Amino acid sequence: EAGDLLELFMNAKGMPRVLSLMRGAWRLAPPQDLRKPSDWSGPTLRIDSEADSAVTVLDLAAGGQVGIQASRGSSISKEEAEWLRELGLPSAAEDSARLSRSCHAVDNASFYKSAVQKLIRFRPTSCVLGDGSEVSARAALVFCFIRLVHSPGAFVPNIQRFVTGVESAAKRLAVIAVEDADPRPHGEALERLLAAALLAQRSGSLGSRWFPCRKVIREWLDLALLLFDSTSILRYRGTPLKDRHRKWNIGDAPLARCAALLHDVRSFASDEAMFQEAAAGGLREASSSSQPAVMPFPEHAIDQHTTGIGPCVVFLLPAQTATAGTPAQPFANVLQRLFHECTGVNPRRDRIDDFESRRYTMDVRSAQRMWLVLHGQGGRVPRNVLSVETREYTIDNGFLAGMVGSIDVGKVRGVSMVVTIDPCNLEVLVPTPKPVVRGGNEDDFYDGLNNEELLAEARVRATQMLHSGIPLQAIASTQLPNSELYGCALRLRGRQYEIRKQG
């Protein structure tokens, strides 16, 4: 029997194991060791020092332990426009609305992660949108970073793990500091970022993922803007340092501790190599105050890492721009050219005059715009290529709530929950225990109706699912005001809903 074989295997190993099921692969993963002790006296990293902060002790891969002190924030945070206003950026509401419209075809974690890095790397004065209007590049950076923090996350094939928006935002900002700016003035802030990424990653084992408080998010935004304004970048040698900074030690310099933490968080090998070189020191520096006037948005952030329902953008590049790679890596040369001549260009180090008028840049822009067309970015469709048809429907709020039906948010603190949209007020989400659950009991049902923390968490999960999009399938197509609405996706944008139809 399979169970007997598994037991035999685990006993032979002589260690407790957790079997992880993944599509197309089996692997054995050791359980994470998380504790919240009241008497921890070991080394502690403080993400924040709020009154309600607590210490979580984590085991490190290279040996030893570290305590991470942090308070919990609510994932129902300020909208992007509120953050823009708080940071003193003008036209907050208008810019937020225009950026939201520009991102509707790329509204996922992979795009926002790429956009944050491309904006800091390219550091344009403004971003030009599909309708020809411009917004401040600093506003676009804040918008994309907040969207990434609140993203449900995504599976990352390179590290074979699901990464939440919080972990992705914290880790990516630390990597950007090292790769695209000068990390040396920000060592301690980068260590706090990586500690937050590690806590967000491991806290899933505690049954409720950690989310930063607003004070911490503000600190991250301030750092992102400082990196955007940075005019210096380090020149890396690209030589491996043989795991020089894999063990975290409180007595090491901040960048050395960062290199060790990144190894625990896990990232691309090239990212870890850059952190090790930065920690070792002795690198040459490049510096320039050159700044492009504009950056096409969201085009410049679309590269091979941007996921979607259509082909990767490299398949849309003209054939004459590509040179064949090896049988094992047929697209290696294409990807390297895309990075070195377009998406990886950094004005702190590279020449940027006439950048948008270069032949290869124009070829890439054409491929990026075609990628947007294939993903439903209607505003990008040339009028002489495709006609655009606008349709209007009047839908009763009750019909809209009914088409969504009950949103299954899974188990929340051990209770199976569903959430519905209030048909009288579409801004209100109503969580309730799942009506029929095998093995359920009266206490679970009571908590599902009365436990405010449980109810709040269920609303957060439903909100995240609505941000990603929920198909309208709960009412048969024959009973709808128009059958074309069946199967469309309802998505929440700020306080407004939008209905999208694929194709």
N, C-alpha and C positions, 0 to 999 in steps of 0.2 A: 504494500500500500504506500501511496505517496507520503502520508503522514509518518509512517514508520521509517521510511528512508530519510526524511527530513530530521526526525529525532535522532537517528543513528549518526547522521552527518554532524549535527550540532554537538552531540555527546563526544564524537571523535575529536572535534575541535577543542573541547574542554572549556568553552567560553560561552556566555550568554549572547545570543544573536537575535536580530530582528530581520525577518525575510521581507524584502521590498519587492513588490511587483511593478514592473515597468513594461510599457508596450515594446514587445520584441526583445526583452532582455530580463534576465534574473540576476540579482546580485545580493550579497550578504552585507548588511550595513550594521556597524556597531551602534548600540543605543547612545544617544547624547546624554551627557551627565550634567544636568542643571540642578542647582540647588539655590535656595534663598535663605541662607543662614542668618541668625541674629547675632552670631559671635565671630564673624569673619574678620580676621586681622591681617590677612595677606595683602599683596599689592592690589590696588584698586584704581581703575580708570573711571573718571567721573564725566559722564556725558552731560549731566546737569546736576545741580545741587538743590533742586526744589524740595520743599518740606516733605512731600509725599514720595520722594525717591527711595528706591530700595536697591540692595546689592544682589546681583545674580552671579554665582560663581561658575566659571566655565573651565573645562579641561582644554588644554592646548595640545595641538598635534605633536609638537616637538618635545612635549613634557612640561610639567608644571601647571599651575592654575592662575587665573586672574579673576578678580571681582569687577563687575561692571555696574556702576551706580547710575540709575536713571529713573525718572518718573514716567508714568504712562499718560499719553495724550489721547484725545479723541480723534478718530479718523474722519469724523464729520467736522471739517475745518473750514476756514475762510475760503470763499471763492477766489478765483484768480484775480478778479478786479479789486477785491478788498486788499489783497497782498500788494498789488500795484500801487494802490492809494497809500498804503502804510509806508511803502518804500519811497514815496514822493515822486512817483513816475506820472507824468501828465496824461490826460485822456485815458484814464484807466478803464472806464466802462466801455468806451468805444474800441480801444485797442484789444481788450479781452474778447469782445464779441467778434471782431474781425479775425482775430487769431483762431478762435473756436471754429468759425466757418472754414477757414483755410485748412484746418487739421481734420476735417470730418472723414476724409478717406484714409488717414494715417493715425487714427486715434488709438494707439496701442503703446505698450511699454517700450518696444524696440525702437519705435520712431522717436519718442520723447527722449530716450537715452541718447540716441544719435544726435538729435537736435541740440540738446544741452551741450554736447561735446563740440559740435560743429560751430555753434554760436560763440563759445569761449575761444575756440581755436582760430576761427576766421575773424572774430571781433569787428564786424561791420558797424557802421554808424546806424544804419537802419535796415529793415527787411522789406523787400518789395513783394507784395502779395499778388495773387492771380488776377485780381481786378485792377491792378496797376497802382493801388494805394500803398502807402508806406506806413510802417509802425516802427517805433524805437526798437533797436536790437536788444537793449536791456530789458524792455517790457516783454519781448518774445522769450528771452532767457528765463525770466521769472515765471511766465506762463507755463512754459514747457517743463520747468523743474517741479512746479507744484502739481502739474498733471502726472508727472512720473512718480512723485511721492505717493499720490493717491491711486495710482494704478494697481489693479489686482495682481499684476505681475505676469510672468511668462516662463515657459520652460526653455532653458538655455542648453542646446544640444552639446556645446563644447565642454561643459562641465557636468552634463547629465543630471541636472537638478532644476527644480522650480525655484525661481527667484522672485520675491515680492517686490513691489514698487519701492518700499522703504529701503530694503537692502540694496536694490539696484541703484537708487539715487545716491545713497551715502557712498557706496563703493565707487561708482562711476565718477563722482565729483573728486574723490581722492586720486583716482587714476588720472583724471584730466589735469589736476594740479601738477603731477609729475611729468606727464607726457607733453602737455601743451603750454605750460607756463613755468614759473620758477617756484618749486615747492619749499625752498629753504626758509622763507619767513613764516611758513604756516605749519611747521612740523607737528606741534601739539594739537592744532585744530584738525589736521589730517588723521592723527591717532584717534581723536574722538569720533571722527567720521567712520573709521574702520571698526572701532569698538561698537558703534551703533549698528553697522552692517552685520557684525558677528552676532550681536544680541537679537536683531531682527530675524536672522537666519535660524538661530538655535531656539528662540522662544516658542516656536511652533510646538516643541515637545512639551511645553507647559500647558498646552490646550488653548492658549489665546495669544496670538502674535503681538509682539510689542510694537507700539506706534509712538513716535516722538511727540513731546508737548510742543506748543506753538513757539515757545522761547527757543527751543532747539532748531525748529524749522527756520526761524528767523536768522539764527546764527549760520545755518547752511546757505541761506539765500545771500546773506552779506558776504560770505566767503566766495560764492559763485560770482558775484559782481566784482569782488576784488581780483579774482583770477581773470575775469573778462578785461579788466582795466590794465592788467599786468603787461608790460612791454618786453619782458625778458623770458628766455627759454633756455633750458640746459641742452647741451649737445651730448648725446649718449654714444658710447663706443660700440655697443652691441655685443660685448664679450661676456659670456657667462662667468659668474663669480663663485660657482660651486657651492650653493646653499649657504653663503656666508652669514646671512641674517635670518635663519629659519627659526631660531629659539628666542622667544620674547623674554627680555630681561629689563626690569624697572630701572636698572642703572645705565642702560644704553642711551645713546642720543635719540631724540624723537623720531628721526627718519629711519633709524635702524629698527626701532620698535614697530614703526609702520610696516616695514618690509616683512617682519615676522608675523604681524597680524594679518597682512594680506595673504600670506601662505595659508593661514587657517580659514580665512573667508573663501579663498580660492578664486583664481582669475586666470586669464590667459598667461602662458609662460612668458610672453614678451612684456606683459605688465609687471610681473614679479621681477624680471630681469632689470627693468628700469628702476624700480624701487631699490633694488640692491645696489645698483650703480649710484643712485642719488645718495644712499646712505653711506657708501664708501667715500664719497667726495672726490675732489680733484677734477671735476668735469669743467670743460670750457662752457662759456655762456654766449648766447647770441641775443642781441637786443635791437629793437627798432620800434619807433612810434608810428610806423605806417599803418594805415587803417583803411580798408575798402569802404567806399561810400555806401554800397548796398550789397545785400545778399538775397538771391531769390529764395523765397520761403513758401512752401516747405521743401522745394526741390533740392537745395544743397545738402539737406540732411538725409536724403534717400541714397543708400548704397546697398552693398550686398548683405548688410546686417538688418535691413528694414524688412520685416515680415509682412506678408499679405496673402491674398487669395490667388494672385496671379504669379507670373514668372518673376524671377530675380531681375533687377534692373540691368545686370550685365548682359542678359540675353537680348536686350533692346538696343545695345550699342551697335553702331555700324560695323559691318564685318571688317572693313579696311582698317579699323582702329585696333584690331586684336592680332596678337601673335600667339602661335600655339605653345602650350606648355608641355609638361611631361605627361605620359600616360597616367601616372598616379595623380597628378595635379594639373589637369588640362586647362583650368582657368587661372592658374597662378599669375601668369604674365598680365592677363586682363585686369585682375584685381590689384596688382601692384601698380599698374599704370593709372588706374582710377584713383588710387590713394595718392600716389606721388605727384600727379599732375592736376588733381582737382580737389577731392574731398579732404585730403590730408595737408593741403597747402596752409601754411601758418605765416602770416605777415611779420611775425617777430623774427623769422628766420629766412623766409622765402620772398622772392621778388613778386609783387602783385600788380604792377602797372600793366594795363591792357589785359587783365586776367579774363574778363568776361568776353573779350573779343577774340581770344585764342581759338583756333579751329577745334582743338580737342575739347576745350571747355564747352563750346557750342554743341558738339556732338553729345557730350554727357548731359547737358541741359535738355536736349531734345529727347534723350532716353528717359530722363527723370520725369519729364512732362507726360510722355507716353505711358509711363508706369502709373502716374496719377489718373490718366484717362481710363486705363484698364481697371482701376480701383474705384471708379465712380466719381471722381472729382470733376463734376460737370462744368464748373467754371473754367476748366483748362481745355475744353474741347474746341478746336478751331471751328468757326462757323461753316467754312467751306468743306469740312470733313464730316461733320455729324450734326444733324439738326437736334435741337433741344425742345422737348415738349413739356409744358407745365400743366399740371392737373390740380384741381382744387376739390376737396371734399369737406363737408361739414359732418363732424362726428360727435355724437353725444359723449360726455365724459364717462357715463356709465358703460357705453359700448367699448370705449378705450380700455377701461379697467377690466371689463369682462374679457376682451380679446387677450389680455395678458394672463388672466387667470391667477392661480396661486403660484408663487415663486418659491420653489423648494430650496431653502438655504442650508439644508443638511442639519447635522447635530450642532446645537449651540449649548455649550456647557453640559453636554450629555443629553439634551432634550431635542428631539426631532422637531424642527420648526418650518412653517411656511409663512410667507408674507404676501398680502394682497394690497392693491392700491385702492384707497377710499374712493368710491365712485362719485362722491359729493365734493371731494377736495383732492385733486390729483397730487398735491404736495404731501399728503399724509400717507404713510405706509403703516399697515396694520399687521403686526406679527401675532401669530397664534400657534399653539401646538398642532402638530400634524394629527388629523382626526383619527387615523387608524395606524397604530404602530405596534407591531408584535413585540411583546415583552415590556410595553409601557406600563407605568403605574400612576396612581393618583397623585403622588408627590411631584412627579415630572410634569403632569398636566397642570398642577397648581403653579409650579415655578414658571411654566410657559405662559401663564396668564398674568402673573403678579410680580415676578422678579424683574425689576427695572433694568438692572445691568444686562441680564439675558435678553430682554426685549430690545434694548439699545443696540446690542451687538448684532441681533438678527436684522434690525433696520440697516445697519452699516453694510452687512453682507448683501442685502437686497439692493441697496444703493449702488454698490460696486458692480453687481450684475446688470443693473439698469444702465450704468455707464458703458458697459461692454456691449449691451444690446440683448433684448429678449424677443424671440420670435412671437408674432401674433397668431397663435394657433389654437387658442382655447375655445373659440367659437367657429363653427363650421363655415366654410366660405359661402355656402348658399344662404346663410343667415346674416351676412355682413351687408352694410350699406353699398359696398362695392367689392366684388370677389377678389379684385386685384390686391386688396389690403391683406389678404390671407398670406401668412408666411413672411410679411415684411418685418423688419426689426424695429422695435421701439427703443430709443436710446435717450437717456437723461443727460442734458447739457445745462449745468448750473441749476436753475429752477424751471427750465423749460424742457419739454419733450420734443423729439423729432422722430419721424417715421422714415426709414430708409428701405429702399427696395434694391436688392442686388441685381446687377445686370443693366 
